[in-house]
Amino acid sequence: MTTYKCYQCGMSVKANCGQCDIPLENGVLTLDYGTQVQISQCPSCKGKIKSPQCCGEDMACTV
C-alpha cells in the first residue's frame, strides 16, 4: 500500500480510494498555466485528490 510520510515530524498516512478500495498512487497534475501540483490518484477509476500535507508541506510518497 502507498504510504505518504512527513519527513519533518515522521507522521505517515496510508490512503485507499473510497470507491475502489485500491491504494492511491502518487502523481503530478500540470495546471493550464504550467504549475505542477502533487496529487494522489486511483489507478482504477482515475479519481484524483490533492496529496496529503503535514507541517505545511506535501507529504512524500514511497511505494
C-alpha positions, -999 to +999 in steps of 0.1 A: +000+000+000+012+035-008+024+055+023+028+092+025+053+104+050+062+137+065+100+140+068+097+168+093+077+151+121+075+114+109+037+112+106+025+088+079-007+081+060-020+051+041-046+061+015-071+040-005-097+051-030-131+051-012-149+039-043-125+012-055-107+003-022-074+004-042-042+021-028-038+056-043-007+063-064+015+094-063+011+116-094+015+151-108-011+174-123+000+201-146-023+232-144-032+252-175-006+279-167+022+253-162+023+249-124+026+213-112+007+201-082+014+168-064-017+146-063-028+112-052-048+092-079-067+059-082-052+037-109-086+021-115-113+049-116-087+077-123-101+098-094-077+125-081-072+144-049-046+168-036-019+148-019-019+149+019+000+177+037+017+178+071+038+205+087+028+229+058+043+207+030+032+179+007+039+145+023+063+124+003+052+091-013+070+059-010+059+028-029 
